[in-house]
Every structure is written in C-alpha cells, then in structure tokens.
Amino acid sequence: MENAPNTPLHFDSEKLKSRMGNNQAIYLQFITLLQTTLNGQVSNMIEELKACIDAENFAELRSVAHKIKGISLSSSFEILAHLSSTLEKETDNNKEILQQLLQEITDEVELLKKLVV
C-alpha cells in the first residue's frame, strides 16, 4: 500500500537516496552512520529530554529537541522531525504534554532502529 501524497513517512529512504545522488555506496555508508546515531547519540538525547522534563529545564529541553529535529530532517525521519519540532515549540511547559511527546519520540526512535537497515 502506497502512502498518500504529503503523508509523512517514518523513514523516507527514497528521498535520502535522492539526496545522495542515488549513489548506492554512499547511501549504504550513511545507513551505517544512521544506525550508530540512533543507537548512540539520539538515544542519549532521549535520556537528556527525560532529565530536562524532570528538572523542569525547559530551555535545555528545547535545545535538545532542536538537535533531534536537525538529525531527523537530514536523515529523512519525517515523523521524528515533526514530533521533535512539536516538542521544541511546546510553550505551555505542561509536564503531561511534554511526557506524552517524549513517549511518542521514544517509540518513534525504537521503530526507526528497526527500519533503518
């Protein structure tokens, strides 16, 4: 089943391949880098987000969410980019909303770890 136009993807591999000039060797190298990034840097950032919410450090929370958004946009992780952007823009500082967004981001990262192969 194809996605409808403008429906965000978890991982838009075709968009990423296109940005790599459809060079399969470069694409595969980037996939390896993405796997490492998801399992290391992004997983660590999720822990940072949890700590920021617990400490009510909302400025740092936005900074970390912005970093995740940047990684997501450059990696064609469309849904993760949207979720992290939403977290970055959340201004009410409502812990319940922030924790819900964090859970959605965590779930999305776990899904991406399985998709990026």
Backbone as a chain_set.jsonl record, in Angstrom:
{"seq": "MENAPNTPLHFDSEKLKSRMGNNQAIYLQFITLLQTTLNGQVSNMIEELKACIDAENFAELRSVAHKIKGISLSSSFEILAHLSSTLEKETDNNKEILQQLLQEITDEVELLKKLVV", "coords": {"N": [[0.835, -1.17, 0.0], [0.629, 2.15, -0.924], [1.757, 5.295, 0.392], [-0.297, 8.154, 0.824], [0.01, 11.221, -1.048], [2.077, 13.664, 0.52], [1.878, 12.477, 3.011], [3.505, 11.957, 5.964], [6.473, 10.01, 6.352], [7.938, 7.359, 8.254], [10.603, 6.77, 7.705], [11.985, 8.088, 4.979], [13.361, 6.637, 2.647], [13.761, 6.836, -0.089], [13.848, 9.589, -0.594], [16.139, 10.196, 0.825], [18.038, 8.655, -0.603], [17.931, 10.005, -3.022], [18.975, 12.503, -2.274], [21.527, 11.68, -1.887], [22.478, 11.501, -4.375], [21.644, 9.241, -5.63], [23.578, 7.342, -5.265], [24.503, 4.283, -4.463], [26.563, 3.183, -2.839], [27.394, 5.332, -1.201], [24.964, 5.837, 0.032], [24.582, 3.449, 1.515], [26.736, 3.638, 3.294], [25.877, 5.873, 4.712], [23.587, 4.857, 5.889], [24.691, 3.067, 7.729], [25.923, 4.928, 9.4], [23.607, 6.24, 10.313], [22.392, 4.187, 11.807], [24.24, 3.917, 13.901], [24.033, 6.483, 14.987], [21.32, 6.57, 15.805], [21.318, 4.572, 17.767], [23.184, 5.523, 19.55], [23.835, 8.576, 19.877], [21.193, 9.737, 19.52], [19.629, 8.162, 21.232], [20.868, 8.822, 23.644], [20.158, 11.508, 23.726], [17.433, 11.318, 24.148], [17.402, 10.446, 26.761], [18.451, 12.753, 27.889], [16.315, 14.491, 27.369], [14.362, 13.398, 29.061], [15.544, 13.928, 31.559], [15.556, 16.715, 31.468], [12.821, 17.307, 31.504], [12.115, 16.269, 34.012], [13.668, 17.955, 35.635], [12.568, 20.3, 35.037], [13.789, 21.949, 33.185], [13.307, 23.773, 30.801], [14.395, 25.332, 28.759], [16.746, 23.958, 28.025], [15.533, 21.594, 27.257], [14.196, 22.38, 24.908], [16.418, 22.959, 23.35], [17.671, 20.435, 23.078], [15.598, 19.051, 21.788], [15.591, 20.479, 19.416], [18.059, 19.721, 18.327], [17.565, 17.001, 17.849], [15.571, 17.282, 15.948], [17.059, 18.426, 13.846], [18.852, 16.323, 13.188], [16.945, 14.477, 12.39], [15.689, 15.709, 10.169], [17.818, 15.82, 8.336], [18.178, 13.168, 7.957], [15.947, 12.121, 6.824], [13.871, 11.307, 8.487], [10.857, 11.672, 8.839], [8.536, 11.695, 10.555], [9.682, 11.673, 13.103], [11.023, 14.101, 12.941], [8.853, 15.852, 12.851], [7.651, 15.334, 15.378], [9.728, 16.068, 17.164], [9.987, 18.724, 16.49], [7.505, 19.67, 17.307], [7.754, 19.254, 20.065], [9.857, 20.999, 20.562], [8.605, 23.428, 20.093], [6.673, 23.551, 22.04], [5.152, 25.47, 24.365], [3.708, 25.685, 26.694], [4.76, 24.304, 28.783], [3.66, 22.161, 30.067], [3.881, 19.395, 31.935], [2.64, 16.93, 31.524], [1.893, 16.962, 28.805], [4.445, 17.283, 27.694], [5.672, 14.899, 28.536], [4.094, 13.063, 27.165], [4.727, 13.685, 24.497], [7.446, 13.068, 24.616], [7.267, 10.293, 25.024], [6.139, 9.524, 22.578], [8.213, 10.275, 20.855], [10.242, 8.593, 21.804], [9.108, 6.071, 21.192], [9.016, 6.311, 18.414], [11.742, 6.482, 17.753], [12.578, 3.932, 18.55], [11.168, 2.414, 16.673], [12.366, 3.355, 14.319], [14.948, 2.347, 14.65], [14.542, -0.268, 13.957], [13.724, -0.028, 11.329], [15.75, 1.182, 9.848], [17.873, -0.312, 8.088]], "CA": [[0.0, 0.0, 0.0], [1.418, 3.369, -1.014], [1.323, 6.426, 1.2], [-0.896, 9.264, 0.096], [0.942, 12.346, -1.153], [2.232, 14.515, 1.705], [1.778, 11.723, 4.254], [4.881, 11.772, 6.455], [6.981, 8.647, 6.49], [8.884, 7.147, 9.353], [11.918, 6.9, 7.084], [11.826, 8.256, 3.534], [14.638, 6.178, 2.087], [13.893, 7.325, -1.467], [14.288, 10.989, -0.511], [17.533, 10.157, 1.257], [18.831, 8.177, -1.741], [17.987, 11.097, -3.988], [19.928, 13.496, -1.771], [22.862, 11.084, -2.005], [22.764, 11.38, -5.796], [21.328, 7.852, -5.981], [24.816, 6.568, -5.182], [24.218, 3.206, -3.515], [27.661, 3.013, -1.881], [27.295, 6.418, -0.223], [23.724, 5.597, 0.779], [24.82, 2.372, 2.487], [27.599, 4.198, 4.34], [25.06, 6.76, 5.523], [22.699, 3.989, 6.677], [25.5, 2.613, 8.863], [26.047, 6.092, 10.283], [22.299, 6.454, 10.938], [22.204, 3.157, 12.831], [25.08, 4.309, 15.028], [23.464, 7.71, 15.558], [20.08, 6.231, 16.514], [21.624, 3.764, 18.951], [24.059, 6.259, 20.447], [23.547, 9.98, 20.107], [19.764, 10.023, 19.679], [19.19, 7.502, 22.466], [21.362, 9.661, 24.745], [19.364, 12.732, 23.741], [16.146, 10.987, 24.767], [17.659, 10.475, 28.203], [18.574, 14.166, 28.241], [14.964, 15.055, 27.387], [13.729, 12.941, 30.303], [16.136, 14.679, 32.663], [15.1, 18.105, 31.357], [11.428, 17.372, 31.965], [12.139, 16.062, 35.46], [14.266, 19.123, 36.283], [11.846, 21.479, 34.526], [14.75, 22.772, 32.458], [12.615, 23.848, 29.519], [15.292, 25.897, 27.743], [17.591, 22.855, 27.553], [14.619, 20.67, 26.578], [14.007, 22.889, 23.549], [17.694, 22.828, 22.657], [17.859, 19.022, 22.727], [14.574, 18.735, 20.78], [16.058, 21.1, 18.172], [19.125, 18.855, 17.802], [16.924, 15.792, 17.301], [14.892, 17.704, 14.721], [18.083, 18.576, 12.811], [19.277, 14.981, 12.778], [15.806, 13.848, 11.715], [15.498, 16.31, 8.848], [18.909, 15.423, 7.439], [18.137, 11.711, 7.795], [14.641, 11.788, 6.233], [12.989, 10.74, 9.508], [9.839, 12.713, 8.777], [7.668, 11.728, 11.737], [10.52, 12.098, 14.227], [11.248, 15.543, 12.765], [7.612, 16.525, 13.26], [7.483, 15.204, 16.833], [10.728, 16.865, 17.862], [9.634, 20.124, 16.247], [6.372, 19.948, 18.188], [8.303, 19.363, 21.415], [10.66, 22.226, 20.604], [7.71, 24.591, 20.087], [5.722, 23.474, 23.163], [5.418, 26.617, 25.239], [2.919, 25.647, 27.93], [5.561, 23.626, 29.802], [2.791, 21.212, 30.738], [4.669, 18.159, 32.037], [1.881, 15.816, 30.948], [2.05, 17.06, 27.347], [5.852, 17.029, 27.391], [5.944, 13.464, 28.717], [3.425, 12.362, 26.065], [5.58, 13.882, 23.315], [8.658, 12.28, 24.84], [6.942, 8.887, 24.787], [5.976, 9.355, 21.132], [9.56, 10.342, 20.281], [10.918, 7.347, 22.196], [8.531, 4.988, 20.384], [9.426, 6.511, 17.022], [13.162, 6.115, 17.646], [12.652, 2.469, 18.611], [10.707, 1.926, 15.375], [13.398, 3.67, 13.329], [16.063, 1.414, 14.835], [14.189, -1.494, 13.232], [13.511, 0.262, 9.917], [16.981, 1.606, 9.19], [18.741, -1.493, 7.929]], "C": [[0.887, 1.242, 0.0], [0.874, 4.431, -0.089], [0.702, 7.47, 0.305], [0.126, 10.385, -0.012], [0.914, 13.187, 0.122], [1.993, 13.799, 3.028], [3.197, 11.484, 4.754], [5.23, 10.296, 6.613], [7.847, 8.559, 7.729], [10.292, 7.397, 8.825], [11.721, 6.948, 5.583], [13.155, 7.924, 2.857], [14.835, 6.685, 0.66], [14.365, 8.776, -1.496], [15.759, 11.043, -0.121], [18.438, 9.703, 0.115], [19.003, 9.284, -2.778], [18.98, 12.167, -3.555], [21.363, 12.993, -1.85], [23.242, 10.898, -3.479], [22.51, 9.983, -6.322], [22.577, 6.977, -6.048], [24.641, 5.534, -4.07], [25.305, 3.042, -2.462], [27.603, 4.088, -0.797], [26.058, 6.225, 0.647], [23.944, 4.534, 1.861], [25.749, 2.822, 3.612], [26.787, 5.086, 5.28], [24.102, 5.956, 6.4], [23.445, 3.474, 7.906], [25.674, 3.736, 9.878], [24.725, 6.362, 11.013], [22.032, 5.435, 12.044], [22.997, 3.504, 14.086], [24.504, 5.524, 15.746], [22.198, 7.41, 16.347], [20.373, 5.499, 17.819], [22.485, 4.498, 19.973], [23.526, 7.639, 20.756], [22.057, 10.258, 20.354], [19.216, 9.364, 20.942], [19.641, 8.298, 23.691], [20.55, 10.955, 24.861], [17.984, 12.495, 24.356], [16.3, 10.988, 26.287], [17.809, 11.917, 28.696], [17.199, 14.829, 28.319], [14.235, 14.662, 28.668], [14.236, 13.745, 31.49], [15.676, 16.138, 32.65], [13.664, 18.259, 31.851], [11.386, 17.236, 33.48], [12.638, 17.298, 36.202], [13.554, 20.428, 35.906], [12.8, 22.484, 33.895], [14.261, 22.875, 31.015], [13.472, 24.452, 28.411], [16.184, 24.797, 27.161], [16.752, 21.817, 26.807], [14.433, 21.101, 25.127], [15.29, 22.74, 22.724], [17.928, 21.386, 22.197], [16.848, 18.605, 21.656], [14.997, 19.294, 19.418], [17.16, 20.252, 17.526], [18.546, 17.592, 17.176], [16.216, 16.131, 15.995], [15.9, 17.827, 13.581], [18.575, 17.237, 12.281], [18.179, 14.321, 11.953], [15.609, 14.39, 10.307], [16.586, 15.875, 7.879], [18.902, 13.926, 7.143], [16.852, 11.211, 7.156], [13.76, 10.996, 7.193], [11.846, 11.74, 9.703], [8.972, 12.81, 10.04], [8.462, 12.164, 12.962], [10.818, 13.597, 14.134], [10.019, 16.328, 13.219], [7.438, 16.489, 14.781], [8.479, 16.077, 17.598], [10.486, 18.354, 17.658], [8.472, 20.55, 17.152], [6.856, 20.12, 19.626], [9.087, 20.667, 21.567], [9.764, 23.472, 20.739], [6.723, 24.613, 21.245], [6.056, 24.558, 24.177], [4.658, 26.583, 26.557], [3.693, 25.035, 29.096], [4.719, 22.692, 30.66], [3.504, 19.857, 30.744], [3.941, 16.971, 31.406], [2.02, 15.801, 29.424], [3.488, 16.738, 26.952], [6.186, 15.552, 27.51], [5.281, 12.637, 27.614], [4.259, 12.482, 24.78], [6.87, 13.08, 23.436], [8.405, 10.803, 24.571], [6.787, 8.609, 23.289], [7.335, 9.387, 20.426], [10.324, 9.058, 20.576], [10.422, 6.179, 21.351], [8.985, 5.082, 18.929], [10.892, 6.118, 16.825], [13.315, 4.592, 17.68], [12.196, 1.848, 17.29], [11.779, 2.171, 14.308], [14.601, 2.738, 13.437], [15.805, 0.109, 14.085], [14.089, -1.256, 11.725], [14.803, 0.569, 9.147], [17.948, 0.439, 9.167], [19.306, -1.533, 6.529]], "O": [[1.788, 1.367, 0.829], [-0.325, 4.472, 0.187], [1.122, 7.654, -0.838], [1.014, 10.496, 0.833], [-0.141, 13.392, 0.721], [1.914, 14.451, 4.069], [4.006, 10.877, 4.053], [4.39, 9.465, 6.959], [8.413, 9.551, 8.189], [11.07, 8.139, 9.423], [11.329, 5.951, 4.976], [13.954, 8.806, 2.542], [15.967, 6.936, 0.247], [15.19, 9.147, -2.331], [16.528, 11.834, -0.667], [19.492, 10.298, -0.112], [20.085, 9.47, -3.334], [19.741, 12.681, -4.376], [22.304, 13.786, -1.877], [24.217, 10.214, -3.789], [23.084, 9.578, -7.333], [22.624, 5.999, -6.794], [24.631, 5.874, -2.886], [24.994, 2.784, -1.299], [27.746, 3.786, 0.388], [26.108, 6.428, 1.86], [23.525, 4.719, 3.003], [25.564, 2.425, 4.763], [26.984, 5.058, 6.495], [23.837, 6.343, 7.538], [22.889, 3.449, 9.004], [25.58, 3.507, 11.084], [24.729, 6.678, 12.203], [21.504, 5.787, 13.1], [22.486, 3.396, 15.201], [24.492, 5.577, 16.976], [22.017, 7.937, 17.444], [19.754, 5.772, 18.848], [22.506, 4.122, 21.145], [22.851, 7.85, 21.763], [21.713, 10.95, 21.312], [18.411, 9.971, 21.648], [18.892, 8.434, 24.659], [20.289, 11.433, 25.965], [17.434, 13.38, 25.011], [15.428, 11.475, 27.007], [17.35, 12.258, 29.786], [16.94, 15.629, 29.219], [13.57, 15.491, 29.289], [13.451, 14.19, 32.328], [15.435, 16.725, 33.706], [13.335, 19.229, 32.534], [10.699, 18.002, 34.155], [12.112, 17.655, 37.256], [13.896, 21.506, 36.393], [12.647, 23.696, 34.047], [14.735, 22.164, 30.129], [13.289, 24.117, 27.24], [16.356, 24.715, 25.945], [17.217, 21.229, 25.831], [14.504, 20.273, 24.219], [15.236, 22.43, 21.534], [18.336, 21.15, 21.06], [17.198, 17.885, 20.722], [14.785, 18.654, 18.388], [17.181, 20.091, 16.306], [18.979, 17.164, 16.107], [16.257, 15.351, 15.043], [15.628, 17.381, 12.467], [18.699, 17.045, 11.072], [18.456, 13.683, 10.937], [15.388, 13.628, 9.365], [16.299, 15.591, 6.716], [19.541, 13.471, 6.195], [16.683, 10.007, 6.964], [12.998, 10.124, 6.775], [11.875, 12.554, 10.626], [8.713, 13.91, 10.529], [7.965, 12.944, 13.775], [10.859, 14.281, 15.157], [10.142, 17.35, 13.893], [7.113, 17.506, 15.394], [8.112, 16.745, 18.565], [10.752, 19.157, 18.553], [8.467, 21.656, 17.693], [6.415, 21.032, 20.326], [8.984, 21.347, 22.588], [10.124, 24.439, 21.412], [6.003, 25.597, 21.418], [7.133, 24.549, 24.773], [4.943, 27.381, 27.45], [3.329, 25.224, 30.256], [5.024, 22.461, 31.83], [3.707, 19.248, 29.693], [4.578, 16.1, 30.814], [2.238, 14.746, 28.827], [3.723, 16.007, 25.99], [6.908, 15.011, 26.673], [5.836, 11.63, 27.174], [4.465, 11.497, 24.07], [7.328, 12.482, 22.462], [9.235, 10.133, 23.957], [7.248, 7.581, 22.793], [7.574, 8.61, 19.502], [10.979, 8.503, 19.694], [11.221, 5.388, 20.851], [9.295, 4.074, 18.294], [11.233, 5.486, 15.826], [14.1, 4.031, 16.917], [12.777, 0.861, 16.839], [12.062, 1.293, 13.493], [15.204, 2.38, 12.426], [16.744, -0.544, 13.63], [14.338, -2.165, 10.933], [14.929, 0.259, 7.962], [18.731, 0.231, 10.094], [20.059, -2.446, 6.192]]}, "num_chains": 1, "name": "protein.A"}
